[in-house]
Amino acid sequence: MDLCELLNVPKPGSEAGYRFEEKSTVIGGRTGYADVFKSGSFAWENKAPGKNLINALQQLQNYSLALNNPPILVVCDRLTTRIYTQFNGHPTETFDVLLAELDQPDKLARLRRIWQDPESFRPKKTSRDITEAAAKSFATLADSLRRNYKAPAEAGDANSTSQQQQQHQQSHADDVAHFLTQCLFCFFAEDVGLLPGRMFEALVNNRRFTSDKLTQGLSNLFTTMRDGGLYGNDDIPWFNGGLFKRIRVPPLSVLEMTELRNAAALNWSAIDVSIFGTLFERGLDPAKRSQLGAHYTDPATIMRIIEPVLQRPLLQNWERTRQEIHGLQAKSNRKGDKNNLLARTAFIQWLAQLKAFRVLDPACGSGNFLFLGLKALKDIELKSHLEAAALGLDREADLVTGPHNLLGIELNEYAAELARVTVWIGELQWRLTHGFDFKTNPVLEPLDHIECRDALIAWVPALPGQGSAGNVPVLRAVEAAWPWASVVVGNPPFLGGSKKRRELGGVYFEALDTVFKDRVPGGADLVCYWFDKARLAVEKNGLGAAGLVATNSIRGGGNRRVLQAIVAFTRIYDAWSDESWINEGA
């Protein structure tokens, strides 16, 4: 109250939506109270001097969803008032005002803006701006590392073939992409506190290091992140996940070391995960470098597929469960009686359903659909925990949804690795935003279920009696299996029937024609094979629903046969025509 008088702002209780002790359900099912809450402006938590303000922030973040996500969170221990911004689509910024500074007009003005002009705290740069800048920086570095590559002596030998030289160049390009993917994850991990003491930035900023010493230092750090343990005086968590299984740090020139330092200075905690994979894939994959400055599909457009396939039916299921819990709790007289236990059982069964839910993207690219699917699942689970707790149920301290809910198939190695990193960063970012501690030992779940392989054709040894070509065993094409999933979403590649043989090659074209001859016409667009496999999964493998992007031409000609097969067994319940979809959909 004294602060309100000092700032000459209204006191709590003076207007609607502005009060002390705003009730909220928090993590663990307890009821908590934000000390001061002003609707649409801020939530404020006071602590005694010396208390941990980071823990206080997590407490406010736990309240935040139930309080409709106020754009500003404030924590105070009487000596320090710390202001955190959480504007949607913008990076978080932090401002401190010390008790000893309250005689300074500019500090008082900053505090007064929390009440009078919270919008003035909105950061000028958006998360997309930061992501685009980071992607361009890494693309420049990737170009330089590939361009300055010197092939091994044997590759430049007069007896080496152009094919061998190309193989060396491709192997180096793969190493460059993998190394930079490891770096970008380290930048993110450092900015969210998973790597202590800003050690990665300190390592690349050490001006005394030669290229050899920096290479050795980075290799040692990556090895420690892979295994966990001491790095200098710091204890590094066990990251696992497979990202650091292969460690090959390329030599860096002075200019490349400078570019890496520049990248380290960016706010990696704020990158927009929904577009992250696409932009970095364009920078790291030489074949897609020309697309770097092009537009990408807005996540809201991708959600037009995620919402009807995943979000809507799960929310409907939860509403039925919530009504059941509400009815049982209304009949319950005390915790632990028959009706309370039945209500608890209904909620546990709902959580088991979420834990077992699987989202498959069989053409996952760099993971945009997978990330948005994961976010939708986690948002739904958090909503259900809060609403169940509001009905009087205890809840688990952590969530059951996570990267294990996602399955992916992607032929491009660059994209498959970025899809895994997109999911890892998306999971960590979500937990940070919502006040959950990071998991440890390991920090990263293995994502072997995001596979780098063909989604349509698999090659297996020929049947007995089919012979061999010299010493080379004959292979035959069979239909590639898809893992079981609850739903399928994604943006499969479009390739008109007249272009398929030229783009895919005669052998692959014939394999498609043979394997799918009774289901997909040979002249159909390539995207039709994904639609047909999704239909078959609905029909024979328990798939609940599928949402896929298609070309408009799927409605006519030989393509239409695939749609006719779908409606003969099930139904198409949502469709939009003539939608703008840019650069492979993401």
C-alpha positions in Angstrom: 0.0 0.0 0.0 2.9 2.3 0.8 4.3 1.7 -2.7 0.9 2.6 -4.3 1.0 5.9 -2.4 4.6 6.5 -3.4 3.8 5.9 -7.1 0.4 7.7 -6.9 -1.5 4.8 -8.3 -4.8 3.3 -7.2 -4.7 0.7 -4.4 -6.0 -2.9 -4.8 -9.7 -3.2 -4.4 -10.4 0.2 -5.9 -11.6 -1.2 -9.2 -12.9 -4.5 -10.7 -10.3 -7.0 -11.5 -7.7 -5.4 -9.2 -7.3 -7.0 -5.8 -5.2 -8.7 -3.2 -4.9 -12.5 -2.8 -6.2 -13.6 -6.1 -7.1 -17.3 -5.8 -5.6 -19.8 -8.3 -4.9 -23.5 -8.6 -1.2 -24.3 -8.7 1.1 -27.1 -9.5 0.4 -30.1 -7.3 -3.3 -29.4 -6.9 -2.9 -26.9 -4.1 -4.8 -23.6 -4.0 -2.5 -20.6 -4.2 -2.9 -16.9 -4.1 -1.1 -14.2 -6.2 -0.4 -11.4 -3.6 -1.7 -8.7 -6.0 -3.5 -9.2 -9.3 -4.7 -6.6 -11.9 -6.6 -8.2 -14.7 -4.9 -7.7 -18.1 -1.9 -6.0 -16.5 0.1 -7.9 -13.9 0.4 -10.5 -11.1 2.6 -9.7 -8.2 4.3 -12.0 -5.6 6.0 -10.7 -2.4 8.6 -12.6 -0.5 10.7 -12.0 2.6 14.2 -10.5 2.1 16.7 -13.1 0.9 14.1 -15.5 -0.5 14.8 -16.9 -4.0 13.1 -14.7 -6.6 13.4 -17.4 -9.2 11.2 -19.7 -7.1 8.8 -16.9 -6.7 8.6 -16.4 -10.4 7.9 -20.1 -10.9 5.1 -19.8 -8.4 3.6 -16.9 -10.4 4.0 -18.9 -13.6 2.0 -21.7 -12.0 -0.8 -19.2 -11.3 -0.5 -17.6 -14.7 -2.8 -19.7 -16.8 -5.6 -19.6 -14.4 -5.2 -15.8 -14.3 -5.5 -15.5 -18.1 -1.7 -15.0 -18.6 -1.2 -11.3 -17.5 1.6 -9.8 -19.7 3.7 -8.8 -16.7 4.8 -10.8 -13.7 6.5 -9.1 -10.7 8.4 -10.7 -7.8 9.7 -8.7 -4.9 11.7 -9.4 -1.7 11.4 -5.8 -0.5 15.0 -5.2 -1.5 14.6 -5.9 -5.2 11.5 -5.6 -7.4 12.0 -7.8 -10.5 9.7 -7.3 -13.5 9.3 -10.1 -16.1 7.5 -9.5 -19.4 5.5 -12.4 -21.0 3.9 -10.9 -24.0 2.7 -13.6 -26.5 5.1 -13.8 -29.4 7.8 -11.7 -27.8 10.9 -12.6 -25.8 10.9 -12.3 -22.1 12.7 -9.2 -20.7 13.7 -8.6 -17.1 14.0 -5.3 -15.2 15.2 -4.8 -11.7 14.4 -1.9 -9.4 16.3 -1.8 -6.1 14.9 -0.4 -2.9 17.9 2.0 -2.8 16.9 3.4 -6.2 13.4 4.5 -5.3 14.6 8.1 -5.0 15.4 8.1 -8.7 12.5 9.5 -10.9 13.3 7.1 -13.8 13.0 4.0 -11.6 9.7 5.3 -10.1 8.4 5.9 -13.6 9.3 2.3 -14.6 7.3 0.9 -11.6 4.4 3.3 -12.3 4.2 2.0 -15.9 3.2 -1.5 -14.5 -0.1 0.1 -13.5 -0.6 2.9 -16.0 1.0 1.6 -19.2 1.8 -2.2 -19.1 1.9 -2.2 -22.9 5.0 0.0 -22.9 6.9 -3.1 -21.6 6.2 -5.0 -24.8 9.6 -5.8 -26.4 10.2 -4.2 -29.8 11.6 -7.3 -31.4 9.3 -10.3 -31.7 10.4 -13.9 -31.2 10.1 -14.3 -35.0 12.5 -11.4 -35.6 15.0 -13.1 -33.3 14.6 -16.5 -34.9 15.1 -15.1 -38.4 18.2 -13.3 -37.3 19.6 -16.4 -35.7 18.8 -18.5 -38.8 20.6 -16.0 -41.1 23.6 -15.9 -38.8 23.9 -19.7 -38.9 23.4 -19.8 -42.7 26.3 -17.4 -43.2 28.5 -19.6 -40.9 27.4 -22.8 -42.6 28.2 -21.3 -46.1 31.6 -20.3 -44.9 32.4 -23.6 -43.3 31.4 -25.5 -46.4 33.2 -23.1 -48.8 36.5 -23.2 -46.9 36.5 -26.9 -46.6 39.7 -28.6 -47.8 39.2 -32.2 -48.8 41.5 -34.9 -47.3 44.7 -35.4 -49.4 43.5 -38.7 -50.8 40.3 -37.0 -52.1 42.5 -34.6 -54.1 44.7 -37.4 -55.5 44.9 -37.7 -59.2 43.4 -41.2 -58.9 40.4 -40.1 -56.9 37.1 -39.9 -58.9 34.7 -37.0 -59.0 32.3 -39.2 -57.1 34.7 -39.7 -54.3 35.3 -35.9 -54.1 31.6 -35.3 -54.0 31.2 -37.9 -51.2 33.9 -36.1 -49.2 32.2 -32.7 -49.8 28.8 -34.2 -48.8 30.2 -35.8 -45.7 31.7 -32.5 -44.6 28.5 -30.7 -45.3 26.7 -33.2 -43.0 29.3 -32.6 -40.3 28.9 -28.8 -40.6 25.1 -29.1 -40.3 25.4 -31.5 -37.3 28.0 -29.3 -35.6 25.9 -26.1 -36.0 22.8 -27.9 -34.8 24.7 -28.9 -31.6 25.8 -25.2 -31.2 22.3 -23.8 -31.6 21.1 -26.2 -28.9 23.9 -25.2 -26.6 23.0 -21.5 -27.1 19.4 -22.3 -26.1 20.5 -24.5 -23.2 22.8 -21.8 -21.9 20.1 -19.0 -22.2 17.6 -21.1 -20.2 20.1 -22.0 -17.5 20.8 -25.7 -18.4 24.4 -24.9 -19.0 25.8 -23.1 -15.9 27.9 -19.9 -16.0 27.3 -19.1 -19.6 30.2 -21.5 -20.4 29.5 -21.9 -24.1 29.5 -18.2 -24.7 32.7 -17.8 -22.6 34.3 -20.6 -24.6 33.7 -19.1 -28.0 34.5 -15.6 -26.7 37.9 -16.6 -25.5 40.1 -14.4 -27.8 43.3 -16.3 -26.7 42.0 -19.5 -28.3 43.4 -20.6 -31.6 41.2 -22.6 -33.9 42.7 -25.8 -32.7 42.1 -24.9 -29.0 38.5 -23.9 -29.7 37.9 -27.1 -31.6 39.3 -29.1 -28.6 37.3 -27.1 -26.1 34.0 -27.5 -28.0 34.7 -31.2 -28.4 35.3 -31.6 -24.7 32.1 -29.7 -23.8 30.0 -31.8 -26.2 31.5 -35.0 -24.8 30.6 -33.9 -21.2 27.1 -33.0 -22.3 26.7 -36.4 -23.9 27.9 -38.3 -20.7 27.3 -35.8 -17.9 29.9 -34.8 -15.3 32.5 -32.2 -14.6 33.6 -29.6 -17.1 36.2 -27.5 -15.4 34.6 -26.6 -12.0 31.0 -27.0 -13.3 28.8 -30.0 -13.1 27.1 -30.5 -16.4 23.8 -32.4 -16.6 23.5 -35.6 -18.6 21.8 -34.4 -21.8 21.7 -37.7 -23.7 19.0 -37.7 -26.5 21.5 -38.7 -29.3 22.4 -35.1 -30.3 25.9 -35.5 -29.0 26.5 -39.1 -30.0 28.6 -38.0 -33.0 31.1 -35.2 -32.3 33.1 -33.8 -35.2 34.0 -30.1 -34.7 35.3 -28.6 -37.9 38.3 -26.2 -37.8 37.1 -22.6 -37.6 38.7 -19.6 -39.3 39.0 -16.2 -37.5 35.9 -14.9 -39.3 34.0 -18.1 -38.5 34.9 -17.8 -34.9 33.6 -14.2 -34.9 30.4 -15.2 -36.5 29.9 -17.9 -33.8 30.5 -15.2 -31.2 27.9 -13.0 -32.8 25.4 -15.9 -32.7 26.1 -16.5 -29.1 25.0 -12.9 -28.3 21.5 -13.5 -29.5 18.6 -14.3 -27.1 18.2 -18.0 -27.9 15.6 -18.6 -25.2 13.2 -16.5 -27.2 13.3 -18.3 -30.5 10.0 -19.1 -32.1 9.9 -22.9 -32.2 6.9 -23.1 -34.5 9.1 -21.7 -37.4 12.6 -22.5 -36.0 13.0 -25.8 -37.9 12.0 -24.5 -41.3 14.3 -21.5 -41.2 17.3 -23.4 -39.9 16.8 -26.2 -42.4 17.0 -23.6 -45.2 20.3 -22.3 -43.8 22.0 -25.7 -43.1 20.8 -27.6 -46.1 22.7 -26.4 -49.2 19.8 -27.5 -51.4 17.4 -25.2 -49.7 19.7 -22.2 -49.1 17.9 -20.1 -51.7 14.7 -20.2 -49.7 16.1 -18.5 -46.6 14.6 -15.1 -47.2 11.3 -16.5 -48.5 8.0 -16.6 -46.5 6.9 -19.5 -44.4 3.5 -20.7 -43.4 2.0 -19.1 -40.3 1.6 -21.5 -37.4 -2.1 -20.5 -37.2 -2.5 -22.0 -40.7 -0.9 -25.3 -39.5 -3.3 -25.2 -36.5 -6.2 -25.5 -39.0 -5.1 -29.1 -39.3 -4.0 -29.7 -35.7 -7.3 -28.3 -34.2 -9.9 -30.6 -35.8 -7.7 -33.7 -35.8 -6.1 -33.5 -32.3 -7.3 -30.6 -30.2 -11.0 -30.6 -30.8 -11.7 -34.3 -30.1 -9.4 -34.4 -27.1 -11.1 -31.4 -25.6 -14.5 -33.0 -26.2 -13.2 -36.2 -24.4 -11.9 -34.1 -21.5 -15.2 -32.3 -21.2 -17.0 -35.6 -20.8 -14.5 -36.8 -18.2 -14.8 -33.4 -16.4 -18.6 -33.7 -16.2 -18.2 -37.3 -14.8 -15.7 -36.0 -12.2 -18.0 -33.1 -11.3 -20.9 -35.4 -10.8 -19.0 -37.8 -8.6 -17.4 -35.0 -6.5 -20.8 -33.5 -6.0 -21.9 -36.8 -4.3 -18.6 -37.1 -2.3 -18.7 -36.3 1.4 -15.0 -36.5 2.1 -11.7 -37.2 0.5 -11.1 -40.9 0.1 -14.8 -42.0 0.1 -16.2 -44.1 -2.8 -17.3 -41.3 -5.0 -14.0 -39.3 -4.5 -12.0 -42.5 -5.4 -14.2 -43.0 -8.5 -13.6 -39.4 -9.6 -9.8 -39.9 -9.0 -9.9 -43.1 -11.1 -11.7 -41.3 -13.9 -9.0 -38.6 -13.9 -6.1 -41.1 -13.8 -7.7 -43.0 -16.8 -7.8 -39.7 -18.7 -4.1 -39.1 -18.0 -3.3 -42.6 -19.2 -5.2 -41.8 -22.4 -3.1 -38.7 -22.9 0.2 -40.5 -22.1 -0.6 -43.2 -24.7 -1.7 -40.7 -27.3 0.6 -40.7 -30.4 0.8 -38.1 -33.1 2.5 -39.2 -36.4 3.7 -36.9 -39.1 4.9 -39.2 -41.9 6.5 -36.4 -43.8 7.6 -34.4 -40.8 10.2 -32.1 -42.4 11.9 -30.1 -39.7 9.1 -30.7 -37.1 6.7 -27.8 -37.2 3.6 -30.0 -37.2 5.1 -32.2 -34.5 5.9 -29.2 -32.2 2.4 -27.7 -32.6 0.9 -31.1 -31.9 3.0 -31.4 -28.7 2.1 -27.9 -27.6 -1.6 -28.7 -28.1 -1.3 -31.9 -26.0 0.5 -30.2 -23.2 -1.9 -27.3 -23.1 -4.8 -29.7 -23.0 -3.2 -31.7 -20.2 -2.4 -28.6 -18.1 -6.0 -27.3 -18.6 -7.3 -30.7 -17.4 -5.1 -30.6 -14.3 -6.2 -27.2 -13.3 -9.9 -27.9 -13.9 -9.7 -31.3 -12.0 -8.0 -29.5 -9.1 -10.7 -26.9 -9.1 -13.2 -29.8 -8.6 -11.3 -30.9 -5.5 -8.9 -33.6 -6.9 -5.3 -33.8 -6.1 -3.0 -33.9 -9.1 0.4 -35.2 -10.0 3.4 -32.9 -9.6 4.4 -33.3 -13.3 2.8 -33.9 -16.7 2.4 -37.2 -18.5 2.7 -35.7 -22.0 6.0 -35.0 -23.7 8.2 -35.9 -26.7 7.3 -39.6 -26.4 3.9 -38.7 -27.8 5.4 -37.8 -31.2 6.3 -40.0 -34.1 7.9 -38.8 -37.3 9.2 -40.1 -40.6 11.5 -37.9 -42.8 13.7 -38.8 -45.7 16.0 -35.7 -45.5 18.7 -36.2 -42.8 19.1 -32.4 -42.2 15.4 -32.0 -41.6 15.0 -35.2 -39.4 17.7 -34.0 -37.0 16.2 -30.5 -36.9 12.8 -32.0 -36.1 14.3 -33.7 -33.1 15.9 -30.5 -31.9 12.7 -28.6 -32.5 10.8 -31.0 -30.3 13.4 -30.9 -27.6 13.6 -27.1 -27.5 9.8 -26.9 -27.7 9.4 -29.1 -24.7 12.0 -27.2 -22.7 10.5 -23.8 -23.7 7.0 -24.9 -22.7 8.1 -26.1 -19.3 10.0 -22.9 -18.7 7.1 -20.7 -19.7 4.6 -22.6 -17.5 6.8 -22.8 -14.4 7.8 -26.5 -14.5 11.3 -27.6 -13.6 13.4 -29.1 -16.4 13.7 -32.9 -16.3 17.2 -34.2 -15.7 19.1 -37.5 -16.1 18.6 -37.2 -18.9 17.6 -33.7 -20.0 16.6 -34.9 -23.4 14.4 -38.0 -24.2 15.8 -40.1 -27.0 13.8 -39.4 -30.2 14.6 -42.4 -32.2 10.9 -42.5 -33.1 11.5 -39.5 -35.3 13.0 -41.7 -38.1 15.1 -40.8 -41.1 13.7 -43.1 -43.8 11.3 -43.4 -46.7 7.6 -43.2 -45.7 6.4 -45.1 -48.8 8.9 -47.7 -50.0 11.2 -50.0 -48.1 13.8 -52.2 -49.9 14.2 -55.8 -48.6 16.1 -58.8 -49.9 14.6 -60.6 -52.8 12.6 -63.8 -52.2 14.3 -67.1 -52.6 14.8 -68.0 -56.3 14.9 -64.5 -57.5 18.7 -64.6 -57.9 21.2 -61.9 -57.7 23.0 -59.5 -60.0 26.6 -60.7 -59.8 27.7 -60.3 -56.2 25.1 -57.7 -55.4 21.9 -59.2 -53.8 18.7 -58.3 -55.5 16.4 -56.1 -53.5 12.6 -55.8 -53.9 10.3 -52.9 -53.1 7.7 -53.4 -50.4 5.4 -50.9 -48.7 7.0 -49.0 -45.9 5.3 -49.5 -42.5 4.0 -46.7 -40.4 4.0 -47.0 -36.7 0.7 -47.2 -34.8 -0.6 -43.7 -34.0 -3.7 -42.0 -32.6 -3.7 -39.4 -35.3 -1.8 -38.5 -38.4 -1.0 -34.9 -39.4 1.4 -33.4 -41.9 2.3 -31.8 -45.2 3.4 -34.6 -47.6 5.3 -33.5 -50.8 3.3 -32.6 -53.9 4.6 -33.9 -57.3 2.4 -34.1 -60.3 2.0 -37.4 -62.1 3.8 -36.1 -65.2 6.9 -35.1 -63.2 7.2 -38.2 -60.9 9.4 -40.3 -63.1 11.7 -37.5 -63.9 12.1 -36.3 -60.3 12.0 -39.6 -58.6 13.9 -41.8 -61.1 12.7 -44.7 -63.1 13.4 -47.4 -60.5 11.6 -45.6 -57.7 8.7 -44.7 -60.0 8.2 -48.3 -61.0 8.5 -49.4 -57.3 5.6 -47.1 -56.4 3.6 -48.3 -59.3 4.1 -52.0 -58.3 3.6 -51.6 -54.6 0.5 -49.4 -54.8 -0.9 -50.6 -58.1 -4.3 -51.6 -56.8 -4.8 -48.5 -54.7 -3.1 -45.4 -56.3 -3.1 -44.8 -60.1 0.4 -44.5 -61.5 -0.4 -41.0 -62.8 -1.6 -39.7 -59.4 0.2 -36.9 -57.6 2.8 -38.1 -55.1 0.8 -36.7 -52.2 -2.0 -39.3 -52.9 0.2 -42.1 -51.5 0.2 -40.5 -48.1 -3.6 -40.1 -48.2 -4.1 -43.7 -49.2 -1.8 -45.0 -46.4 -3.7 -42.8 -43.9 -7.0 -44.3 -45.2 -5.6 -47.8 -44.7 -4.4 -47.0 -41.2 -8.0 -45.7 -40.3 -9.5 -48.9 -41.8 -7.1 -51.5 -40.4 -4.8 -50.1 -37.8 -7.1 -48.1 -35.5 -6.0 -44.6 -36.6 -8.5 -42.1 -35.1 -8.2 -39.3 -37.7 -5.8 -37.8 -40.3 -5.2 -34.3 -41.4 -3.0 -33.7 -44.4 -2.2 -30.9 -46.7 -2.9 -31.6 -50.4 -2.7 -30.0 -53.8 -6.0 -28.8 -55.3 -5.5 -31.3 -58.1 -6.3 -34.1 -55.7 -10.0 -33.5 -56.5 -9.8 -34.5 -60.1 -8.4 -37.1 -62.5 -6.7 -40.2 -61.2 -6.1 -38.5 -57.9 -9.8 -38.5 -57.2 -9.8 -42.3 -56.9 -7.9 -42.0 -53.7 -10.6 -39.6 -52.2 -13.3 -42.0 -53.4 -11.7 -44.8 -51.5 -11.6 -42.7 -48.4 -15.3 -41.7 -48.5 -16.2 -45.3 -49.3 -15.0 -46.4 -45.8 -15.0 -43.2 -43.7 -15.7 -39.5 -44.2 -13.9 -36.2 -44.9 -15.2 -33.9 -42.2 -13.2 -30.8 -42.7 -11.6 -29.5 -45.9 -10.6 -26.1 -47.4 -9.7 -25.3 -51.0 -7.4 -22.7 -52.5 -5.4 -22.1 -49.3 -2.1 -20.2 -49.6 0.7 -22.7 -48.7 4.3 -21.5 -49.2 7.6 -23.4 -49.4 6.7 -26.9 -48.6 4.1 -25.9 -46.1 6.1 -24.5 -43.2 
